Amino acid sequence: MKNILIYNEYISEKNNPEAKSVYPNGIHIALKNIFSDEDYNVNCITLENYAEFLTEDYLKTIDCLIWWGHLAHEKISDDIAILIKNCVLKGMGLIVLHSGHMAKPFVSLMGTSCTLKWREGDKEILWNVNPSHPIAKDISEYLILNGEEMYGEYFDIPKPDDVVFAGWFSGGEVFRSGVTFSRGRGRIFYFQPGHETVPTYYNNDIKKIIQNAVNWVTDVKKNDVIDCPNTKPVFNNR
Ligand code: ZN
């Protein structure tokens, strides 16, 4: 059983009628519904209660944190961003969705500005450019997403370990839409689709990708401490 924690700031779906009509119960509930109860234990938190849950003891129990944020990145405390970063270094998986590219924990793990180009209302063709990667398992050559928000290069991230998906937009822009990183013992997946006013998280292929990503980022051995041992040579007497 994998323990998944979904953070969604949950602002647009309350204040923007367009977002509310697509995700009446919040993006976090649409994301939670991706996962079956038999294999995953999923909990959701929002900006209103995140500080109560994001403690060291609680995060120790979490295998994967999924993050959706947009308007309230600055409201997340620096201490909690550092705590999340340290949990990733110890092996907790992190999946950052869409506008989460500017979330404090992600920016701090990347060490770059994580800025990009954007424009609302575009058609995206999401190309599977790494079909043997576990996150692309059972995903076809490309998906068409009508009405996604355009995110374009240059995306200021460090060179990813892998680019799994590349987006093309009808305005001509391209984007590294699905990228992986390892930091310490942890695995990170950033995934671009998921603007709040379009029903992307109900798309079966997108759901499959997010599920694959959870399985991939949690396929690591966690450690209680960030490794930095001073040790004798292993092979001295052999
Ligand atoms: Zn957006």
Residues whose N, C-alpha, C, O or C-beta is under 5 A from the ligand:
A	BS01	ZN	S99 E149 H195 E196
